[in-house]
């Protein structure tokens, strides 16, 4: 299978697309054509690894990684991804819990898959690979954890200084010598723009061999398709109905994976996107004008994106607003609604939800009884509430128990460096950042 740039100027193999992250013309890689499946092709696939093998095998056609696909999938899906039934009054609804990985967020799936692939591709290289990741919270921690200590691979994590929770910041900054954490003096969009500028700089790329671990890398999207395939098949086999999904989204990677999965023939009904106050996606679907702007800080900080990079993939793959309106809808949720929903979820269900999951829960609660009964709904839970204790615990009136994997991470020391959001500052830090004694660095915390 070949992958082509969204800007039409380049094609690449899976291996090259994974290694480069972004196309040479600045576009994002998408499959030249999507495979189509009949539901019966998954009849013998019960586990998520078995579903993944059927779903992803066509993408590995002619890849040097094809013989190692089973090992890659076993490493990626090494933790549970359960569907938990919600005790709703009208209709049926489930929570798809994507937060049982090492850093308690859905990004662990994509990051683990990418680490397994790049680690294998890097084995025969004579020069280190430098992975860039811009993050508004969960992505950077998942990527750093997945690549921590891997020989021949370095990671640079860029996050907006002062705009992530304390526990998120610790997960971004507590790793070993092959991970460099940079607090960018700006927003997530500044971090993302800096990553794109670095990847487009041919001189820098020649020296450092960059790729990206953001959802601009196709290697993040492919494994995310798998949990939608597996969960939709599970519900379809039980009920004979195609489940519909409500997905919290910021940079559109998780939502795009759902759209691609449905396009490949999996039994998926409606697609509803839940955004926070950064409403560029709902506004685009409403009036047809793509108008990205500065991101707005909200309680659902990992979704604070004013210019979602995967919109380029979505528009090239599925069309403009007029076409997209027939395929999905999007709803913007306020901080006040998020707070109220966290309280209600705890009161109704007896467990806490993170602010991002709460945006999806708000959208579900806004539906009338007829709409809830007409569909079998899956609400996507993207992160563990313990990552956002400063928001969640006052609302539910008590502590959120820490998952053991998260507790171990939070006990590690934190080290990072603060930089201006420009290429010169980044290049200067990269030049010596991996060699600094981080225990005495000025940005140390």
C-alpha positions, 0 to 999 in steps of 0.5 A: 500500500502507498500513502499520498500527501494531502497536498498531492505532491508525494507518495511514500511506503508505510515505512517511509511515511512512519519515518518522515511523519510529514510529507516533503510538501508539508502535507499529511500522509493518507492511504492512497485507497482504503481497504474495504471489509465485509463484516464476515471477514472478522468472524474469526476475530474475537480479541482486539489483537485479532481484529487489528490483524485483519484490519491493518494487514492491508496497510502493511502490504510490502512493508518491511514490518509486515512479518512483525505485525503480530509482535507489534500488535501484541506490544500495542494492545497489552492493556484492556480496552473495555466497553462498560455499560451505563445504567441509562434510563432510555436506550442503551449506552456504553463507555469505551474506556481508552485510559487503561494504558501506561499513562492513563490516556487513549494516546497510549494506543497510538504511541505504543504502536508507533514506538513498536514500529519505529523501534524495528525500523531504526534497528539498522540505522546508523544515525539516531532518529529524533521524534518530535511531539507537540502536546496539550497534555496526554500525547506527550506523556504517552509518547515519552513513556513509549519511547523512554530508553529506546536505543537510537531514538530521541524524543523532544516533547513540546508543551504550552507552558502553564497550560497543562495540569500539574499531573500532566506536566509531570508526565511530560517531564519525568523521563530519561536522557533520551527524552527532552521536555521543552515548555513553549512560551505560548499555546498548543498551536504554537507548539504544533506550528513549531513541529511543522516548521522543524519537519519542513526544514530540510537542513535541520532534517539532514542533521537530526533525522526528524519524525513526528509522533503527533497524530500528523503521523499516520502511525498514530491513526492506524491503531486507533481505528482498531478499537473502533472496529473491535467495539463496533463489532462487539455491539453489532454481534450482540444487538444486530445494530450499528452503534453510534459514537460520541468522540471528544476531539481537539486535533481531530485524530481520534475522530478521523480514525473513527471516520476511516473505520466506518469508511472501511466497512465496519458497522458504525452508525452516527458520528458525533464530535464533542468539542470544548469552547474551541468551536472551530469544527462546529462552526465550520460544519455550520457555515462552511467557512474554515476559520482557525484561530488562537486556542482558548484555555478550557478545563478540557485542556488536551482539546484546546486546539484552535487549528486542528491539523487533521482537518486537512486529512478530513477535508481531502478524504471526505469533502468540504462542510456540505459533504461532511454535514451528512457524515457527522455533527459536532457540538461545542461544550462550555466549562460550566457544562463540563463541571456540571456533567462531572458532578452528574456522572459521579452522582448517576454512575458512581465514578468520576469522568475526566473533563474531556470525557465529560464533553462527550457525556454532555452531548449524550445528556442533551439528546432527547429520549427518542434519539437515545432509544433510536441508537446504540450509543458509545461514549468515548472515555479518553483519559483517567480522571486522576490526571485532572484531580485539581478539576475533578476532586472538588466537583465530586467532593473527594479523591480520585484513586490513582492507577498504579502506573500513573502513581509510579510516573508521578513519583519520578523527578521532573526536568524541563527547559523553557523556550520561546516559540521560534525555530532559533530557540528550538534549534539552540536547545536541541543542539545541546539539550540532550547533553545538558546536566538536566539536574542543574538546568535553569528550567529544572523543576 
